Amino acid sequence: MVEATPRELREFQPPRELMGILGRLREAGHEAWIVGGAVRDLLLGKAPTEFDVATDTRPKRVAELFDRVVETGIAHGTVTVLQEGFSCEVTTYRAGRAYAEEGESFVCTIEEDLAMRDFTVNAMAYDPLDDRFLDPQGGLEDLRAGLLRAVGSAEARFAEDPLRPVRAARFAARFGCRIERRTRRAMPAFVNEFERRVAPERIGQEMAKLLVSPHPRYGMEILRRTGYLAVILPELLEGLGLRQNRWHRYDVYHHVLRALDAAPPDLVVRLAVLLHDIDKPRTVAPSTRHPGENTFFGHEVSGAKRARAICLRLRFARKVADEVERLVREYQFVYTEEWSDAAVRRMLARIGDSFDRLLEVRRADILGHGRNEEALLDNLRALEGRARRLLEQRPALQIPDLAIGGREVMQVLGIGPSPKVGEALRYLLAQVLEDPARNEPETLVRLLRERYGSIEGG
């Protein structure tokens, strides 16, 4: 049923390349609609990051119509069309189980296609060529009411793809919307299917999107209350109800979620914040000084390794996992004015290019305390100011910053390539971190000879 086009869509100026794709399909006698998240985002006044097109022709025919295509999901009816640096997925109308083992069922109407989509807010279609808007599931009304509702039977939609309940939590976190009662009640029944059928890569992708949403705590709580968090991140639930100390108003779990909301929407930062206290439950011990309180000595060290393992389990990139590990290991610092400049430089050397992210992780951690926040933030600002003043002096913080390299070390010590070269360079870096004035060739050579002599000569 074609409805009056909302103002947000009428005012939309589609990319020229997108109009070219739609026009080519139409010229060949086929239907072509913009569908899914792009229509939803336009109605919310947001610029879409990607476009999906639905058509009544088969994927092989789509591939024939365009010069440059990538058969990204041709078995499921999807072809990615490339036009002058622009790309969009073109998918054949489909019905039936979206991930059926025997393959897709292709149908001939856009209405049937929309009836098989996950949520009503994603089941709208727009044809900018003829200014036609389709909303057979009432998605626009739900969107304006801030409601997330499954299309038709929630049980049927979740049975088709048990990742959809997690998508519901992600959309709730992104848009701050309520999940319709029957849709939410249907979610817990599919936890076992979710655990059995959904690949870690897809879970990680959904979690990444949830974490960088405007309301991550809200989404995480939905996952907890519906049983999915116990499958995705059971380690996080170990902190539920675990009391801390006078510096924290909340238990470990709720502290982490409040810190998560306080962190900027940077995936690495939010992952580090989510996992920064992951080992507190395993390091907890009663305080000997303050009865009724707990201590968590060394939780950041063991927790860093555990955080990295969790990131890899969810199939995040190794580079992301490594940086999250570094941030979790380093976030638990207690700065005082008694720190020497060398101590600050050593910290900067350990954290490397992640210093700004470390500040954000620590800031979010402080804002999740619920107590004594201003004093702790003042302390953090003092460290930041001092570190930035030292950075303005461009000190050598890594081995490549040294005034001599491995070749010179081998010449001075009379040795060939070996682990001893790396050991010597690390020694020199430690000397330069202590006193930046030492970073000049003659001094470094002298320091080498004083420590090692000539290895070749004994």
N, C-alpha and C positions, 0 to 999 in steps of 0.2 A: 504494500500500500504506500503510494507516494504521498508525502506530507509537505506542508509548507516549509520552505527552507529557512532555518534559523538565520538570524542576522550575522552571527559569527562566520557561518559558511559562505553567505553571500559576499561578505567583505574579504574573503580569503583570495589571495593572489597566488595560484599554484605555480610552482617552478616551471619554467618553459619546458624543461626536459620531461617532467611528469606529464604535462599536457601532450607532448609529442608521443609518449607511450600510449596514453589513453586514446589519442586520435588515431594512431596506427591500428590499434585493435578494432576501433569502430569502423575505420575505412575497410577493414577486411571482413566486416559483417558480424563482428562479435560485440557482446556487451562488455563494459568496463566500468568498474566502480572503485573509488577509494573506500577502504574498509578499515575496521579495527581501531587501533590506538590513535592513528592520525586524526580520524573524525572526532574521537573523544577529546583529544587534546585541543583541537581547534575550537570545539564547543566550550572548552574551559578557558579559552583565550590564551593558550600556550602554543608556541611554535613547535610542530612535530619534529622529532629528530630523524624519523624515517617514515616511509610511506609503503603501504601494502595495497596492491590492486587485486581485485577478484574479477574473474572473467568466466564466460560459459564455454570457452574452447579448451581443448586438451593441451597439456604442457608441451608436447612435441610440436604442435601447431604454433604455439607461442614462440618456441625456439626458432621456427622457420621464418617468423615475421620480422625478426630483429637481427642486426649484424653481429652484435656482441651480447652473448648470454652466458650465464654460468648455471649449470644444471645442479643447483644446490640441494634440491629435494624433489627431483622429478618423479620419484616413486610415490611421493605424497602430493603430486600435482603442482609443485612450485618450481619456478624458474626465475633466477635473478637477471633482470635486464639492465644493461649498462649503457648509459647515454651521456657522452661528453663529461665524464667524471661523476655523473649522477647515477645512482642505482636504486632500484626498488624491486621487491619481490612480487611476481605475478602468479597468482594461484588460481587453479580451476575450482569452480564451485564444488563443494563436497558435502556429503552427509554420511551418517553411519558412525561407527567408532573411529575417532580421529587417529588412533594409533593401533588399529586392528592389525594383527599379524599377517592376515591375508591381503593387506593393502587397502587403499582408500576406495570408498564408493563415491563416484562422481555423479552429480546431478545437474539439472539444467536450469534451475531458478536461483536467483539471488536470495529470495525469501527462505528457501530451504537451507541454503548455506548459512544465513544469519541465525537460523533456528538451532544450529549445531555449535554455535560459539559459546564461550565459557560464561560471560556475564553480560547483562543487558547493556551496560555502558560500552561494551566492545562489539555490540551487535547492531551497529548502525552503518549505513552506507551513503556515500555522496557521489554524484556524477556532476562534476563541474562543467562538463561540456554542455549539458542541457539543464543545469541547475536543478537537479532532482535529488531529493533527500528521502531515504528509507529508514523507518524506525519501527519495525513490526513488533519488537519486544518491549517497547516503552523505555528505551535506554535514556532518552533525553530527560524524561520526567525523573527517573532515578538519579541521573547525574545532578540535576538541579536540586534534588532533595538530599544529596549527600548519602546515597544508599547504594550498596553493592549487592546485587541480586543475581543469582544464577539464572540462566536462560532455561525456562521450562522447569524440569525436575532437577533439583540440585544433585540428587543421588545419581541420576543418569549422567549428568555432566562430569561428576567426580569419578564415576566408574570408567568413563572414557579415558580420562587422564588423571590419576591420583596426585599429580603435582598441582592441580588446580586449587585445592584448599590452601596451599602455601602461596600461590599467586593471589588468592583472596587476601591473605594477611599482608602481602606486599602492596597490593592496591590500597588497602586500608591505611598502610603506613605512608604511602605516597600522597594520597588525597585527603587523609584525615576523615574518611567516610565510615559510616556504620555498615556492618554486614547484616543484611536482612535476616530475620530470625530463623526462617526455615533453612536458609542457606547455611547459617552458622551451625544450626543443630545437626546438619548432615555431615559436617566436616570430620568429627572424631571417628566416625565409622570407617574411614578410609585410611587410617594411619598404617595399618598392617600392609595394605596394598601399596601405599606410598613407599614403605620401607622395602618391599619386595620388588617393585617394578621400576622405580625411578632411579636413573643413573646419577652418580655423584656430580657429574659435570652440570646436569640440569639443576640440581639442588644448589650448587655453588653459584650458578648464574642468578637464580632467584634471590638467594641470600645477599648477593652483592647489590642487587637493585633495591632490596628492602633496606639494607644498611645505609645507603646514601639517600634515602627518602627523607622528607621533612619530619616524619614522626616515627623514627625507628623503634622507640620504646613501645609504642602502641602496637606495632606489628609484631614485635617479639612477644609481647604479652598474649596476643591472639594465638600465636604458635604454642605458647606454654599451656594456655587454658584448653586448647583443642587437642593436645597430645603430640604435636609434631616436633616441638622443641626437644622432647625426650629422645627422639630419633636423630635429629640433626645435630644437636649440641648437648648431649646428656651431661657433659662436664659442667656446663653453666648452671644446671639445676642443683649441683652439689652445694652451691652457695646460698640456696634458698633457705632462709631461716637461720643462717649462720651469723651469730652476733660478732661484732668487731670490738671497738674500744671507744674511748671518750672522744676520739677525733671523727667518729662516724655516727651519723644518726640512723643509718639504714643497715640492714643485713648486706652480705656480700652481693647477693643477686640484685637486689633493688638499687644498691649503690652503682653497680655496673650499668644498669639500664638508665639511670639518671645521668651518669657520665656520658653515655652514648648519645642521649638527646642534646647534651651540651657541646658535643664535638662538631667540628665543621664537616660538611658532606664530602669528605675525601675518603675513598675506600680504604686506603692503607691506615689512615688515622683511626677510622671507626672500627676496623678489624682489631687494631692494637688496643683500643679502648675496650672493646667487647671482651678481649681475652687478657687484659692486663692483670686481673686478679684470679686467673683461671686455676692457679695452684694454691690459693689460700685454703681451700678445704683440706688439702693434703699436707699442709705445713702448720695447721692450727695447733696451738698449745695454750694452756691456761697461763695467764700472766702471773708471775711470781711477785710482782710489785703492786699490782692492782687487782685484787680479787674480783671475780665476775667479768673480767675483760679477757680478751684473747690476743695472742701474738701470732705473727705469721712470718717468722724469720726465714729469709732466703726464698720467699715465694716467687720473687721476680726472676730469679736465676733459673730455677726448675720450670717455672711457668713459661719462660721464653721458649724453651725447647718444646714444651707441650703446645704452645700457641702455634709454633711453626708446623708441627705435625698435624694439627687441626686444619690449618690453611691448606696443606697439601692433600689432606683427606677430602676436602671439599673442592679439590682440583683448581685452586688458585695458582697463578703462575709462581714459579720458584722464586723469582725476583721479589714478588709481593710477600711470600712467606718469609724470605730472608730479612726483609726490612721490618716486618711485624715482629719477628724474633728480636731484632736489635732494639726496637722501641720498647718492647715489654721488658727486656733485660735492663734498660737504662732509665726507665721512667721514675723509679723509686729513689730519687736523690733528695737529699736534705741540704740545701745550700746555706752557708753562713758567710759572713763577711771575712771570716778567718781563712777562707779558701785562698790559696796562693794563685797568682796568675798561671803558674805551671799546672795547677790542679784543674783550672778551667780549660786550659789548652788540651790537657789529656782527655778531658770529657769530650771536647769538640772533636778530637782525633778519633775517639771510639765511635761516636755517633755519625761522623762524616757528613754527607749531604742531607742527612735526616734531621738536622738540628731544629729546623722550623716545625717539622712534624712532631718531634719530641716535645717541644713547648706546647703544642696543641693537645697532645695526649695528657701531659701533666696538668694543663689547665682544665681539661674536661674531668680528669680524676678529682681535682680539687672541687670543682663545681658539683660533683656528685657526693661530696661528704655530707652536706647539710649542716655543717658546723665549722666555725672558725675560718670561713672561706676567704674573707678579705685579707686577713693576716697572711694566709698562705699564698694568695695571689700577689700581694706586695712582695713577698719573698721571691716568687717566680719572676716578677718584673725586674727585681734587682739583679738576679742572675742573667736575665736576658740582656739588660743594658750593659752589664760588664762584659758578657760574651761578645756582643756586637762591637764594642769598643776594641776588644782584642782582635776581632776578625778584620777590622779596618786596617790593622797593621800588617795584614796578609802574612801571618806566620806559616811556617811549614807544618802541616798537620798530617801529611801522608808521605810515604816513602818517595813517590815521584816528585815531591816538593823539595827533596834534598839537593844540595848543590853538587853532589857527586852521585853516580849510579853504580850499578853492579859491575860494569866494566872496570871502573876505577878501583873499586874494592878488590877485584881479582888482581889487578896490577900491583896495588900496594901490598897485598898479602902474599902475592906469588902463588895463587891457586887458580884452578879452573872452575868451571861451573859446578856448584855443589850447594847443599843446604846451608853450609857455613856462610855463603854470600848473603842469603836472606837473613840469617841470624845477625850478621854484622850490620846490615842496613837497619834492622829493627833497633839495634843498640844505638846507632847514630840518631835515629828518629827520637828515641827516648832522651838523648842528650840535648837535642834541639828543642824538644818540647819544654824541657827544663829551662833552657836559655836560648831564645831565637838567634842571638848574636853569634852563636856557634855555627850557624848554617852558612859557612863559606869554605871553599875547598881546602885551604891550607889547614884550617882548624879541624875539619873532619878527618883529614889524612892523619894529623897528629893524634887525634883521639883513637883512630884505628890502631896506630902503631903502639900507642900506650897500652891498649887493652889486649891486642893479639900478637904484637910483634910481627915477625915474618913467619907465618905458619910453615912455609916451605923450608925455612931454615931452622925450624924447631922452636 
